[in-house]
Amino acid sequence: MTMSTVWRDADGHLINVGEWDYGQQVVDWSDPEVPKLVFDDNGPVMTNPLPAGAVRDIVEIVATPTGRLVIKGDYQAYPVLSARQLRLGLLQGGISLSAVQVAIDGISDESAREIANVEWEYATEFARGHHLIADVSGALGLTDDQVDDLWFGASAL
């Protein structure tokens, strides 16, 4: 588990992973031989200050196979998988496609089962936060960590 500081804007959207270290002191270069730091009544003048309303948080961070850092469980930030990637990822993770079909066939509500079948058979992309992923992974007894591992592994295929 890797915990990290993140910064969110006033609306809660992620704006930075890690400490806010982008602020740079403004330098007066009017005399290139003797650059001077610029000050005002509040101290050094900085560029790129924290946006108004920004808040600091400590969260669990995971790295995708491409090195992109995302907040664990923030499924909107997870890569979208093609049907090919998802199916190959499942097979590489030791989960047969027939086991997925059995999980779908086990959905008790007939309408929900038919919808799940259409999504499984005809969707060209899958998002980590889609209810089909949660339903099938739950039926297969997979934990969120196991699904994340399979997901990120499949995203590299």
Disulfide bonds with the S-S distance in Angstrom:
none
